[in-house]
Amino acid sequence: MAYKVNWSIRYQLDNRESLESYQKNHAPALIQEGIDKFGQYLTSNRRIMERAI
């Protein structure tokens, strides 16, 4: 029997520009690495939250 495992990873960034830089320069390679390792067993989603002041 296969078990489903859920991970939740939270990042805190200094500003919106840091998020955009991460998404452009780092995220694509990490996404591809996950696909290469886990293929059909990988699903992901993203939530971008901002602090309410």
Residue frames relative to the residue before (quaternion, step in Angstrom):
aa qw qx qy qz dx dy dz
M 1.0000 0.0000 0.0000 0.0000 0.00 0.00 0.00
A 0.3103 -0.7423 0.5667 0.1777 3.57 -0.95 0.90
Y 0.2405 -0.7635 0.5860 0.1258 3.53 -0.98 0.88
K 0.3582 -0.7138 0.5609 0.2181 3.52 -1.08 0.75
V 0.1176 -0.7848 0.6073 0.0386 3.54 -0.86 1.00
N 0.1462 -0.7807 0.6039 0.0668 3.55 -0.91 0.95
W 0.1160 -0.7667 0.6295 0.0493 3.51 -1.02 0.91
S 0.0926 -0.7557 0.6446 0.0697 3.52 -1.12 0.67
I 0.0372 -0.8015 0.5959 -0.0329 3.54 -0.63 1.15
R 0.1371 -0.8062 0.5746 0.0327 3.53 -0.79 1.04
Y 0.1090 -0.7698 0.6276 0.0397 3.53 -0.96 0.96
Q 0.1514 -0.7547 0.6289 0.1098 3.55 -1.08 0.70
L 0.1093 -0.8167 0.5665 0.0122 3.56 -0.67 1.15
D 0.6014 -0.5956 0.4110 0.3388 3.52 -1.22 0.52
N 0.8099 -0.0751 0.1017 0.5727 3.56 1.01 -0.78
R 0.7029 -0.4722 0.3398 0.4093 3.54 -1.32 0.23
E 0.6151 0.5592 -0.3464 0.4347 3.59 1.04 -0.73
S 0.6208 0.5336 -0.3386 0.4639 3.60 1.06 -0.70
L 0.6305 0.5201 -0.3250 0.4758 3.58 1.02 -0.79
E 0.6797 0.4924 -0.2951 0.4565 3.57 0.83 -0.94
S 0.6322 0.5200 -0.3264 0.4726 3.59 1.05 -0.72
Y 0.6366 0.5179 -0.3205 0.4731 3.59 0.97 -0.85
Q 0.6788 0.4980 -0.2978 0.4500 3.58 0.83 -0.98
K 0.7031 0.4648 -0.2648 0.4686 3.58 0.99 -0.78
N 0.8188 0.3387 -0.1290 0.4452 3.57 0.78 -1.05
H 0.8026 0.2959 -0.1410 0.4984 3.61 1.07 -0.54
A 0.6417 0.5804 -0.3296 0.3777 3.57 0.91 -0.91
P 0.6474 0.5341 -0.3662 0.4020 3.67 0.78 -0.80
A 0.6692 0.4904 -0.3085 0.4653 3.62 0.92 -0.81
L 0.6593 0.5003 -0.3139 0.4653 3.60 1.00 -0.77
I 0.6188 0.5283 -0.3360 0.4743 3.57 1.05 -0.73
Q 0.6680 0.4970 -0.2998 0.4658 3.58 0.89 -0.91
E 0.6215 0.5410 -0.3398 0.4535 3.58 1.01 -0.76
G 0.6522 0.5076 -0.3078 0.4714 3.59 0.98 -0.80
I 0.6468 0.5096 -0.3135 0.4729 3.58 0.97 -0.83
D 0.6584 0.5168 -0.3070 0.4530 3.58 0.95 -0.88
K 0.7161 0.4532 -0.2553 0.4655 3.58 0.97 -0.83
F 0.8403 0.2375 -0.0716 0.4821 3.57 0.83 -0.98
G 0.2522 -0.8304 0.4741 0.1483 3.58 1.29 -0.12
Q 0.8659 -0.0389 0.0637 0.4946 3.51 -0.83 -1.09
Y 0.6308 0.5575 -0.3325 0.4251 3.58 1.20 -0.34
L 0.6367 0.5292 -0.3161 0.4633 3.57 1.29 -0.15
T 0.0779 0.7276 -0.6808 0.0334 3.50 -1.05 0.90
S 0.0378 -0.8084 0.5874 0.0101 3.55 -1.08 0.57
N 0.0341 -0.7545 0.6519 0.0679 3.48 -1.35 0.27
R 0.2450 -0.7704 0.5765 0.1191 3.53 -1.21 0.43
R 0.0718 -0.7500 0.6560 0.0445 3.51 -1.10 0.81
I 0.1337 -0.7714 0.6184 0.0676 3.54 -0.86 0.94
M 0.0454 -0.8163 0.5751 -0.0279 3.53 -0.55 1.20
E 0.1920 -0.7523 0.6179 0.1243 3.49 -1.18 0.61
R 0.5392 -0.6208 0.4656 0.3273 3.52 -1.12 0.72
A 0.3096 -0.7248 0.5883 0.1808 3.55 -0.94 0.94
I 0.1410 -0.8038 0.5756 0.0518 3.54 -0.70 1.07
